[in-house]
Amino acid sequence: MSASGAKFRRILLDFLREIRIEAGLRQVDLAKKLNVPQARISKYELGERRIDLLELRAICEALEFPFLEFVEELEKRIKEKGN
């Protein structure tokens, strides 16, 4: 992965963690909503496991965060912090 790719990935993962915390959920709570092991959420946030588009959409849904709003905010953060 390129340096910019790694930077963008970190922005994504930090944003996911942020909205999980803002939703008042622990990793284990989100895992239960998604019917996955808590370790998977931890691996997502640590960047040890890739998230595909459908998983990302499911995470947003579980966090009650509109997917399109997530994408728009992510793009904004990448433009602000990615340079």
GULO-669798 format. One line per field, with one value per residue: x, y, z of N, C-alpha, C in turn; residue in three letters; residue number from 1. Coordinates in pm, 1 decimal, always signed. Layout:
N
n.u	(X:...)
n.v	(Y:...)
n.w	(Z:...)
ca.u	(X:...)
ca.v	(Y:...)
ca.w	(Z:...)
c.u	(X:...)
c.v	(Y:...)
c.w	(Z:...)
res	(Ala:...)
n	(NUM:...)
***
This chain:
83
n.u	(+84.9:+51.8:+203.8:+20.2:-214.9:-211.1:-235.0:-490.8:-642.2:-601.3:-736.7:-997.8:-1036.4:-1002.7:-1218.7:-1434.6:-1407.1:-1448.1:-1721.4:-1843.1:-1790.2:-1915.7:-2174.3:-2215.6:-2140.3:-1963.1:-1694.0:-1778.3:-2054.2:-2118.9:-2031.9:-2218.2:-2451.7:-2391.7:-2363.2:-2115.4:-1786.4:-1634.2:-1365.6:-1337.8:-1428.3:-1236.3:-1010.8:-1081.3:-1068.9:-802.3:-681.2:-608.2:-768.5:-930.9:-1206.5:-1488.2:-1707.0:-1978.7:-1967.6:-1892.2:-2116.5:-2304.8:-2198.1:-2229.5:-2508.1:-2568.2:-2466.3:-2639.1:-2582.5:-2604.3:-2512.9:-2438.9:-2386.7:-2171.0:-1978.6:-1953.5:-1854.0:-1617.8:-1476.6:-1443.1:-1278.3:-1053.3:-968.0:-904.8:-712.5:-549.0:-349.6)
n.v	(-117.8:+221.5:+518.8:+729.2:+583.1:+434.8:+642.6:+742.4:+518.2:+507.4:+739.9:+665.6:+445.4:+568.7:+743.6:+563.8:+445.4:+671.5:+739.0:+514.3:+534.4:+780.6:+696.0:+569.0:+307.7:+13.9:-189.0:-454.3:-422.7:-324.2:-541.0:-735.5:-626.9:-660.5:-925.3:-1058.5:-1167.0:-991.3:-951.2:-908.9:-647.7:-510.8:-576.3:-448.6:-177.3:-155.0:-185.5:-433.0:-595.8:-584.9:-387.1:-447.0:-290.9:-360.0:-449.9:-213.5:-56.6:-200.6:-162.3:+115.1:+124.7:-21.9:+154.3:+354.7:+562.2:+746.8:+599.9:+737.0:+989.6:+923.9:+859.0:+1107.4:+1266.7:+1130.7:+1174.5:+1450.2:+1465.2:+1329.7:+1505.0:+1726.5:+1629.0:+1468.6:+1582.5)
n.w	(+0.0:-79.2:+62.5:+77.4:+51.2:+287.6:+469.6:+406.9:+470.4:+747.4:+822.9:+755.9:+934.9:+1184.9:+1177.8:+1170.2:+1424.2:+1582.2:+1524.9:+1626.6:+1899.5:+1951.2:+1911.4:+2139.9:+2177.8:+2267.2:+2140.4:+2162.8:+2175.8:+1920.9:+1771.9:+1851.5:+1740.7:+1473.6:+1458.4:+1474.6:+1583.1:+1859.2:+1825.0:+1552.4:+1512.1:+1657.1:+1500.6:+1262.4:+1346.1:+1417.6:+1180.3:+1092.7:+952.7:+647.1:+531.1:+346.0:+103.6:+149.0:+413.0:+537.6:+487.7:+639.8:+895.1:+924.4:+919.7:+1153.9:+1337.9:+1310.9:+1136.9:+856.0:+550.5:+309.5:+412.0:+569.8:+373.4:+243.3:+454.6:+507.2:+267.9:+288.6:+516.4:+423.5:+224.6:+382.6:+569.8:+425.4:+276.0)
ca.u	(+0.0:+129.8:+198.3:-106.9:-318.1:-206.4:-286.6:-635.8:-697.6:-601.0:-845.2:-1120.1:-1047.2:-1023.6:-1355.8:-1523.8:-1397.5:-1510.6:-1868.1:-1885.1:-1785.2:-2022.1:-2301.0:-2223.0:-2124.1:-1832.2:-1671.0:-1861.3:-2192.3:-2128.3:-2018.1:-2347.5:-2545.6:-2351.7:-2356.3:-1977.7:-1705.5:-1578.8:-1229.7:-1345.1:-1437.9:-1102.9:-921.2:-1116.6:-1019.8:-655.6:-633.8:-559.5:-864.3:-992.0:-1351.8:-1541.0:-1812.9:-2100.9:-1943.9:-1894.1:-2257.7:-2367.9:-2148.6:-2299.4:-2647.2:-2569.2:-2436.2:-2743.7:-2513.9:-2634.8:-2396.9:-2397.1:-2328.2:-2039.2:-1889.8:-1928.2:-1766.6:-1487.1:-1411.0:-1405.9:-1164.0:-936.3:-919.6:-846.6:-597.4:-473.1:-242.6)
ca.v	(+0.0:+344.8:+601.2:+802.1:+482.8:+404.6:+760.3:+745.3:+406.7:+547.2:+837.2:+585.3:+366.7:+662.0:+794.0:+455.7:+435.7:+792.8:+733.6:+408.2:+591.3:+880.8:+623.1:+513.8:+163.0:-48.6:-282.4:-572.8:-386.3:-319.1:-679.3:-802.6:-574.6:-712.3:-1071.1:-1100.2:-1164.6:-861.6:-942.8:-855.0:-501.6:-467.9:-586.6:-338.5:-49.4:-158.0:-196.1:-568.9:-662.6:-492.2:-376.3:-426.9:-191.0:-409.8:-448.5:-73.4:-15.8:-265.2:-94.6:+244.1:+96.6:-60.8:+274.3:+451.2:+673.0:+729.2:+559.8:+844.5:+1094.1:+872.4:+872.9:+1250.2:+1314.3:+1069.2:+1249.3:+1580.8:+1444.4:+1294.1:+1628.4:+1813.1:+1568.5:+1384.6:+1656.2)
ca.w	(+0.0:-86.2:+183.3:+78.9:+77.1:+431.1:+539.3:+384.6:+547.6:+888.7:+836.8:+755.4:+1057.5:+1296.5:+1165.9:+1213.2:+1571.0:+1635.6:+1521.1:+1718.7:+2034.3:+1957.8:+1919.8:+2274.7:+2170.8:+2280.5:+2030.0:+2183.8:+2143.3:+1775.4:+1725.4:+1872.4:+1640.3:+1342.7:+1470.8:+1445.9:+1705.9:+1897.9:+1769.4:+1416.3:+1523.7:+1698.1:+1384.5:+1171.9:+1397.8:+1419.1:+1042.9:+1070.2:+864.6:+551.5:+534.1:+211.4:+94.6:+212.6:+557.6:+578.5:+487.6:+755.3:+1015.0:+930.7:+955.4:+1294.9:+1416.1:+1277.1:+1071.5:+713.2:+471.5:+218.6:+496.4:+607.6:+257.4:+223.1:+562.1:+486.7:+159.9:+344.4:+605.3:+341.3:+160.4:+485.3:+638.3:+333.5:+206.3)
c.u	(+89.4:+115.7:+66.4:-222.6:-325.5:-264.4:-439.5:-704.5:-705.6:-713.2:-978.5:-1138.6:-1069.7:-1166.2:-1455.8:-1525.2:-1469.3:-1663.4:-1922.1:-1891.9:-1895.8:-2160.1:-2318.4:-2206.9:-1978.7:-1814.7:-1762.2:-2007.8:-2213.2:-2120.4:-2150.1:-2449.7:-2517.8:-2346.8:-2220.1:-1900.8:-1650.4:-1439.8:-1230.6:-1351.1:-1301.8:-1006.8:-952.7:-1048.6:-867.5:-595.5:-577.6:-651.3:-926.8:-1143.3:-1399.8:-1661.0:-1941.4:-2087.0:-1950.0:-2037.2:-2331.3:-2324.4:-2220.1:-2443.5:-2658.1:-2544.7:-2539.8:-2683.3:-2535.8:-2508.4:-2347.9:-2334.4:-2187.5:-1939.2:-1854.3:-1831.6:-1625.8:-1409.9:-1361.6:-1280.9:-1037.0:-879.1:-851.1:-715.1:-504.0:-357.1:-116.9)
c.v	(+124.0:+422.7:+677.3:+705.9:+449.0:+521.1:+766.8:+634.9:+442.5:+647.8:+763.6:+513.8:+454.3:+715.3:+687.9:+442.5:+554.1:+783.1:+620.3:+461.4:+695.1:+816.4:+558.7:+362.2:+122.5:-142.0:-403.4:-545.0:-384.4:-460.1:-754.4:-757.1:-633.6:-865.1:-1125.5:-1101.2:-1024.3:-842.9:-885.3:-702.4:-444.9:-469.8:-480.8:-210.4:-41.6:-165.8:-333.3:-648.7:-557.0:-497.2:-359.1:-331.8:-235.5:-414.7:-305.1:-21.6:-74.8:-200.1:+39.2:+224.9:+61.9:+58.5:+384.5:+580.5:+654.4:+704.9:+671.8:+960.9:+1052.3:+895.0:+1019.5:+1304.0:+1255.7:+1143.2:+1385.2:+1567.2:+1408.8:+1418.3:+1720.0:+1758.0:+1493.8:+1453.3:+1665.7)
c.w	(+0.0:+44.0:+191.5:+104.9:+224.7:+511.7:+527.1:+464.9:+695.6:+915.8:+843.6:+888.6:+1179.9:+1296.5:+1210.6:+1365.4:+1636.1:+1635.9:+1608.5:+1860.5:+2051.5:+1967.9:+2057.4:+2278.5:+2194.1:+2160.7:+2041.9:+2149.5:+1991.8:+1717.5:+1740.1:+1769.5:+1501.8:+1340.1:+1425.5:+1578.4:+1733.5:+1838.0:+1627.7:+1419.5:+1563.2:+1579.7:+1279.8:+1217.6:+1402.3:+1279.3:+1010.7:+977.9:+774.8:+563.6:+391.1:+217.8:+165.4:+364.4:+610.3:+585.5:+607.9:+886.2:+1032.2:+974.5:+1104.1:+1386.5:+1395.8:+1222.8:+922.0:+630.6:+379.6:+294.8:+540.2:+494.3:+234.5:+328.2:+547.8:+377.5:+209.6:+431.9:+526.8:+274.4:+261.0:+540.8:+545.3:+265.3:+284.9)
res	(Met:Ser:Ala:Ser:Gly:Ala:Lys:Phe:Arg:Arg:Ile:Leu:Leu:Asp:Phe:Leu:Arg:Glu:Ile:Arg:Ile:Glu:Ala:Gly:Leu:Arg:Gln:Val:Asp:Leu:Ala:Lys:Lys:Leu:Asn:Val:Pro:Gln:Ala:Arg:Ile:Ser:Lys:Tyr:Glu:Leu:Gly:Glu:Arg:Arg:Ile:Asp:Leu:Leu:Glu:Leu:Arg:Ala:Ile:Cys:Glu:Ala:Leu:Glu:Phe:Pro:Phe:Leu:Glu:Phe:Val:Glu:Glu:Leu:Glu:Lys:Arg:Ile:Lys:Glu:Lys:Gly:Asn)
n	(1:2:3:4:5:6:7:8:9:10:11:12:13:14:15:16:17:18:19:20:21:22:23:24:25:26:27:28:29:30:31:32:33:34:35:36:37:38:39:40:41:42:43:44:45:46:47:48:49:50:51:52:53:54:55:56:57:58:59:60:61:62:63:64:65:66:67:68:69:70:71:72:73:74:75:76:77:78:79:80:81:82:83)
***
